[in-house]
C-alpha cells in the first residue's frame, strides 16, 4: 500500500526534462544599398572618368549604415582624388563624417578640401560654419578660418558669400571695431556686391562715434595728423598776419617820415630832441611793458592749444573710405565685362564653350598687361579652376611664372597639371618633358617620355616622334631609332594601319638626315610601299626622298617609283593598288619630273609610258566602260549636259542604258584649212553655222570639253612632310 502511494506521488510530480536549444535568430536580409554600392564601385573602377556613375556611387554611400563607414571613405577618397576641385563633395564628405559622429575627422576633411581648392569661397564659408558650431571653438578660431579664406579669395568677383558670412559672424559678436575693419577691407575689393557693401558701410558707421569704429592706433594716427595740419595752417596764418603788420608799420613810418621832412622844410628849424624822462616815470613804463608781454604770452598759449574732436576724426576716416570706394568702383567697371562673361567660374567635367574660353584668354591678357604680379597670379589660379582640364592654360601659367623668374612656382604648377588635372592628356606630359629638358634635367625628361609611352598613351605617334627627337638632341641616335623602329614594326604587323605610312616616311628621313644611311632609309620606304601600295602620299614621299638625295641614280630611282605606282594592278590586286585617277595624275607628274631632271631618253620613256597607259583622261574611259556595261560611272565629273538624256534615247530613263552611245553620233567636223590653222586653230568667221554646231556637238558628246586635264603638281620641290 505504501509503495503504491509513493508510485502515485511520483507520477503526479512534474518530470524534469532537458531544455530544447533556442532557435537561432533569422539572418538579416542583405542590404540593397551595399549591393548597389558594390556594383557602382566596379563600374567606376572600370571607367574612372564616368562622372555620373561617380555621383550615383556617392549618393548610395551617403545611405550606408555606420558599419559600412569604410566604404563611404573609400568612395569619397577615390572620387576626390580624381576631381579635387568639386568643392561641394568635400562638404558632403565632412557631413558624412559628422553623421557618423567623427567631428575630428570632418575637420581633417575640410583641411584637405581647402588645400585642394583654396580658391573656393563657398568651401571656406562651409568650413568656418562647421568650426563655429563646435562647442570648443573660440571667436578667434573662427576668425582664423575666415582670414585664411580671404587671403585667397578676397578680391574674387564672386567672394560675397564669404564676406557676408564673416560680417554676420562679427555682428553676432558685437565688435564694432571688427565690423568697421571688415567694411573698410571689402571696399578695397572689386567684388560683385561692392555697392551694397558701401551702402551698408555708410548705414553702419553713421550713428557711431569714431572711437567705436577705429582701433586706438588708427584713431591716434588720424588725430596726430589733424593736429599737425592745423598747427601748420595756424603757423602759416600767423606768419602771414605778422608780415602784413610789419608791412603796415613800415608804411606808417614811411608816411610819418615824409610828413616830418615837409614840416621841417616849412619852418626852417631843426626839431629839438625830447627831454629825458624822470626815473619815476621810467619804472612805471617798464611795469606796463611787462604786463603787456604777459598778456601776449597768455593769448599765444590759448592759440597754441589745438583741439581735435571725435567728429573731426570720423569725418577724415569716412572720407578716405569714400575715396577708396570710388577707386575700387572704377576698377570693378574695367573687370566687370570679363567677370560677367565667365558664366561658369567653378569646376565641372563638361567642356567650356568657346566664348568662355576666349573670355579667359582676353581677361588674362588684360591683367598681365597691367603688370600687377599678385593680381595676375590670383586670376590665373581662378582661371585654372574653371579651365582645369585645358593644358593650354596650364602651359600659359607656367610660361608666365618662368618669365617672372619664379622657377619654383612654375615647376609646382606644372606638377599640378600633369599629376592631377591633366594626367591623361599626352600634350601636357610632352610639354612637361620639354620644360625639364630646358631646365637641363635630362633624366626627368626621359622619365616623363617613358611614363607617357607606357602608361598614358602607348604607341602615340606624336609622343614617339617627340621621344626620338629628344634622344637625338642628347646625341643618342640608337635610342632615337629604337623608339621609331619599334613602333614601326608594331604598326607594320597591323592590317590597314593608318599611321604606318607616315611613320615609315618619318623614319626614312630621320635615317637620311641624322645617320646618312640611305640604304636603310630606302629599305624602310620599300617595305612600307610593299605593305601599303594603295597609299598615294607614301609614293609621293618616296619620290620626294629621291629628289632630296639628288643625283642621276636618284632620278632613275624616282622614275622607277613612278613606273611601279602607275602600272596597271595585277589580277586580283586592284583593291590594294592606287585608284586609277591617282595613277593617272602621278603618271602625268612623272613626265614633268623627267623633263625637269632626266635625260632625253628618260623623258621619251616617261612620255611613251604615260601615253600608252592613259591615252584618254581617266574620267572619259570610266564613262565609256560604264556605258558599255550598262552602269552609271561612280566617279563621273560630267556636267549637266552629259547627264541629260538625248532626244534619240527616248523619254524614259529605263531606256537610256540600252541605247548604243555611238548610234546618234554626229559626223566629224571638216578639216580645218591650213590658213585657218595658221591663224589660230579656229573656225573661220565665214564657216557655216552648221559646221560649228556639229563641232560643238561632237565635243559635247564625247565630253572632252567637260573633263578638265589631270591636275599637275605645282612644282617638284615637294615639301608636304616638312623635312
CORVENUR-V196982 format. One record per pair of residues at least 24 apart in sequence whose C-alpha atoms are under 10 Angstrom apart, sorted by the first residue. I is the first residue (numbers start at 0). J is the second residue. Records with the same first field share a line. If there is no record, write none. Layout:
I: J, J
//
This chain:
30: 63, 64
31: 59, 63
32: 56, 58, 59, 60, 61, 62, 63, 64
33: 59, 60, 62, 63, 64, 67, 70
34: 59
35: 59, 60
36: 60, 62, 63, 70, 71, 74
37: 70
39: 74
40: 70, 73, 74
43: 74, 77, 78
44: 77
47: 77, 78, 81
48: 78, 81, 82, 348
49: 348
50: 78, 81, 82, 347, 348, 349
53: 77, 78
54: 78, 88
57: 88, 91, 92
58: 91
60: 92, 95
61: 91, 92, 94, 95, 96, 98
62: 95
63: 95
64: 99
65: 96, 98, 99, 100
66: 99
68: 95, 96, 99
71: 95, 96
72: 96
76: 108
79: 112, 115
80: 115, 419, 420
81: 419, 420, 422
82: 115, 346, 347, 348, 419, 420
83: 111, 112, 113, 114, 115, 116, 346, 419, 420
84: 112, 113, 115, 116, 117, 118, 119, 345, 346, 347, 383, 384, 385, 387, 420
85: 112, 115, 116, 119, 122, 345, 346, 347, 348, 384
86: 112, 113, 115, 116, 117, 118, 119, 120, 121, 122, 123, 345, 346
87: 112, 119, 121, 122, 125
88: 112, 122
89: 113, 115, 116, 122, 125, 126
90: 121, 122, 125, 126, 129
93: 125, 126, 129
94: 129
97: 129
102: 129, 130, 133
105: 129
106: 130
113: 147, 148
116: 380, 381, 384
117: 147, 148, 149, 150, 151, 152, 380, 381
118: 148, 149, 150, 151, 152, 153, 155, 158, 345, 377, 380, 381, 383, 384
119: 148, 151, 152, 155, 157, 158, 161, 345, 346, 381, 384
120: 145, 148, 149, 151, 152, 153, 155, 157, 158, 159, 160, 161, 162
121: 148, 157, 158, 159, 160, 161, 164
122: 148, 160, 161
123: 147, 148, 149, 151, 152, 160, 161
124: 148, 158, 160, 161, 162, 163, 164, 165
125: 161, 164
127: 161, 164, 165, 168
128: 164, 165, 168
131: 168
138: 168, 169, 172
141: 165, 168
142: 168, 169
151: 377, 380, 381
152: 188, 377, 381
153: 184, 185, 187, 188, 189, 190
154: 185, 187, 188, 189, 190, 191, 374, 377, 378
155: 188, 189, 190, 191, 338, 377, 378, 381
156: 188, 189, 190, 191, 192, 193, 331, 334, 335, 338, 339, 344
157: 189, 190, 191, 192, 338, 344
158: 185, 188, 189, 190, 191, 192
159: 185, 190, 191, 192, 193, 196
162: 190, 196
163: 196
174: 211, 212
175: 203, 204, 207, 210, 211, 212, 213, 214
176: 209, 210, 211, 212, 213, 214, 215
177: 212, 213, 214
178: 203, 204, 212
179: 203, 204, 211, 212, 213, 214
180: 212, 213, 214
182: 320
183: 316, 317, 319, 320, 321, 323, 324
184: 320, 323
185: 324, 327
186: 320, 321, 322, 323, 324, 325, 326, 327, 328
187: 320, 323, 324, 325, 326, 327, 328, 330
188: 323, 324, 327, 328, 330, 331
189: 324, 326, 327, 328, 329, 330, 331, 332, 333, 334, 335
190: 327, 328, 331, 334, 335, 338
191: 331, 335, 338, 339
193: 324, 327, 328, 331
194: 324, 328
196: 324
197: 320, 321, 324
200: 317, 320
201: 317, 320, 321
204: 313, 317
205: 313, 317
207: 313
208: 309, 310, 312, 313
209: 308, 309, 310, 311, 312, 313, 314, 315, 316, 317
210: 309, 310, 312, 313
211: 313
212: 313, 316
213: 312, 313, 316
217: 312, 316
218: 309, 312, 313, 316
219: 312
220: 312
221: 307, 311, 312, 313, 315, 316
222: 306, 307, 308, 309, 311, 312, 313, 315
223: 307, 312
224: 312
225: 305, 306, 307, 311, 312, 315
226: 304, 305, 306, 307
227: 305
229: 305, 306, 307
230: 302, 303, 304, 305
233: 302, 303, 305
234: 303
333: 365
334: 362, 365, 366
336: 362
337: 361, 362, 363, 365
338: 362
341: 382, 385
342: 385
343: 384, 385, 386
344: 381, 382, 383, 384, 385, 386
345: 381, 382, 383, 384, 385, 386, 387
346: 381, 382, 383, 384, 385, 386, 387, 388
347: 384, 385, 386, 387, 388
348: 385, 386, 387, 388
349: 388
350: 385, 386, 388, 389
351: 385, 386, 388, 389
355: 385, 386
356: 382, 385, 386, 389, 392
359: 383, 385, 386, 392
360: 392, 395
363: 392, 395, 396
367: 399
372: 399, 400, 403
375: 399
376: 400
380: 412
383: 416, 420
384: 420
386: 420
387: 415, 416, 419, 420, 421
388: 416, 419, 420, 421, 422, 423, 424
389: 416, 420, 421, 424, 427
390: 416, 417, 420, 421, 422, 424, 425, 426, 427, 428, 430
391: 426, 427, 430
392: 416
393: 417, 420, 421, 427
394: 427, 430, 431, 434
397: 431, 434
398: 434
406: 438
409: 434
410: 434, 435
417: 447
422: 451, 455
423: 451, 454, 455, 456
424: 451, 455, 456
425: 451, 452, 455, 456, 457, 459, 461, 462
426: 451, 461, 462
427: 451
428: 455, 462
429: 461, 462, 465, 466
432: 465, 466, 469
433: 465, 469
436: 469, 472, 473
441: 469, 470, 473
444: 469
445: 469, 470
452: 482
457: 486
458: 482, 483, 485, 486, 487, 489, 490
459: 486, 498
460: 486, 487, 498, 499, 501, 502
463: 502
464: 502, 505, 506
467: 506, 509
468: 509
471: 509, 513
476: 509, 510, 513, 514
477: 514
479: 506, 509
480: 506, 509, 510, 514
482: 506
483: 507, 509
484: 523
487: 523, 527
491: 526, 527, 530, 531
492: 530
493: 530
494: 530, 531
495: 530, 531
496: 530, 531
497: 531, 534
499: 527, 530, 531, 537
500: 524, 526, 527, 528, 530, 531, 532, 534, 535, 536, 537, 538, 540
501: 527, 536, 537, 540, 720
502: 527
503: 527, 528, 537, 540, 541
504: 536, 537, 538, 540, 541, 544, 720, 722
505: 540, 720, 721, 722
507: 540, 541, 544
508: 540, 541, 544, 547, 720, 722
509: 722
511: 544, 547, 548
512: 722
517: 544, 545, 548
520: 544
521: 545
525: 560
528: 560, 564
530: 575
531: 575, 576, 577
532: 563, 564, 572, 574, 575, 576, 577
533: 564, 573, 574, 575, 576, 577, 578, 581
534: 564, 575, 576, 577, 578, 581
535: 564, 576, 577, 578, 581, 582, 585
536: 719, 720
538: 563, 564, 577, 585
539: 564, 585, 717, 719
540: 717, 718, 719, 720
542: 589, 592, 715, 717
543: 715, 716, 717, 718, 719, 720, 722
544: 717, 718, 722
546: 592, 596, 715, 716, 717
547: 716, 717, 718, 722
549: 596
550: 596
551: 596, 597, 598
553: 596
554: 592, 593, 596, 597, 598, 601
555: 593, 596, 597, 598, 601
557: 589, 592, 593
558: 586, 589, 590, 592, 593, 597, 601, 602, 604, 605
559: 589, 605
560: 589
561: 585, 586, 587, 588, 589, 590, 592, 605
562: 586, 589, 605, 608, 609
565: 589, 608, 609, 612, 613
566: 608, 609, 612
567: 612
579: 613, 617, 618, 621
580: 613, 616, 617, 618, 621, 634, 709
581: 617, 709
582: 609, 612, 613, 617
583: 609, 612, 613, 614, 615, 616, 617, 709, 710
584: 609, 613, 616, 617, 708, 709, 710, 711, 712
585: 609, 709, 710, 711, 712
586: 610, 612, 613, 709
587: 613, 709, 710, 711, 712
588: 709, 710, 711, 712, 713, 714, 715
591: 711, 712, 714, 715
592: 712, 714, 715
595: 714, 715
596: 715
615: 703, 708
616: 703, 706, 707, 708, 709
617: 706, 708, 709
618: 702, 703, 705, 706, 707, 708, 709
619: 701, 702, 703, 705, 706
622: 701, 702
623: 660, 701
625: 656
626: 655, 656, 657, 658, 659, 660
627: 656, 657, 659, 660
628: 656, 657
629: 655, 656, 657, 658, 659
630: 656
631: 656
635: 706
636: 702, 705, 706, 707
637: 702, 703, 704, 705, 706, 707
638: 699, 702, 704, 705, 706
639: 705
640: 699, 700, 702, 705
641: 699, 700, 701, 702, 705
645: 700
660: 700, 701
661: 700, 701
663: 700
664: 693, 696, 697, 700, 701
665: 692, 693, 694, 696, 697, 700
666: 690, 693, 694, 696, 697
667: 693, 694, 696, 697, 698
668: 692, 693, 694, 695, 696, 697, 698
669: 693, 694
//
